[in-house]
């Protein structure tokens, strides 16, 4: 599946989830892995009206790895 097709499919996805750490706040991101090989990211505040960022699972994994070795690692 190419990026254009993945973006279209992710825009229609229903399995969005947000971090449990966000509590009742509505200022975070939601993600979905509903489309095989792709991760969708959108703004929680806008919900279904939000533009969707589509990244491959490889790109998502690389971004998380970088976040874990930098100051973005909240567990450290």
N, C-alpha and C positions, 0 to 999 in steps of 0.2 A: 504494500500500500504506500502510495506516495504522500508527501506532506499535505497537499491540497485535499486529498480524499480523507486523510486522518483528521484534519481540521474540521471538515464537514461532519464526520461521524462523531467527533468529540463534542461539537457544538450541540448535538442532539442527545448526548449522553444523559443518563438520569442518576448514575451512581456516584455523585459527587460527595466528598467528605472533607471536613476541616479538622484541624488539630484539636485534640481534647484540651490542650493547654490554652485555647482561646477563650474558654469559659463562655460567659454570656456576651462577650464583646463581638462586634460584627465588623472587625477591621483586620481580617486576615485573608488567606488564600484558601481555596478549595482545590482539591485534585481528584482526578479520576484515572483509573487504568482500565476503563471499560473497553477500550479498543486495543487489541493485541499489538504489542510492539510500540505503543505510544502512550504518553502521559499528557493529560490535559490539565491546565492550570487556569483558574479564573478568580476574580475578585468576589469575595463573599458578599460585600455590600450590594453589589449589583445582581448577584444571583444569576438567573437564567438570561438576563439582559447583558451580562458581562461579556466582553470580548474574550476569546479563548486563545491561550498560548499552547501550541502543540509541540512537544519535544519527544524525540525518540527515547526509548527506555535506556539506551546507552548514554545519551546526553544527560538524562535525569540522574542516572547512577554516578556519572562523573561529577555533576554539580553537587550531589550530596557528599561525595568523597572529599571534594575541596572544602565544603562547609565544615566537615568534621575535623579537618586539620588546620583550620583558621580560627579566628576569634568568634566565628558564628556557632561554635560548638557550645551550646548552653549547658551540657553535661559536665564540662571541664571545670 
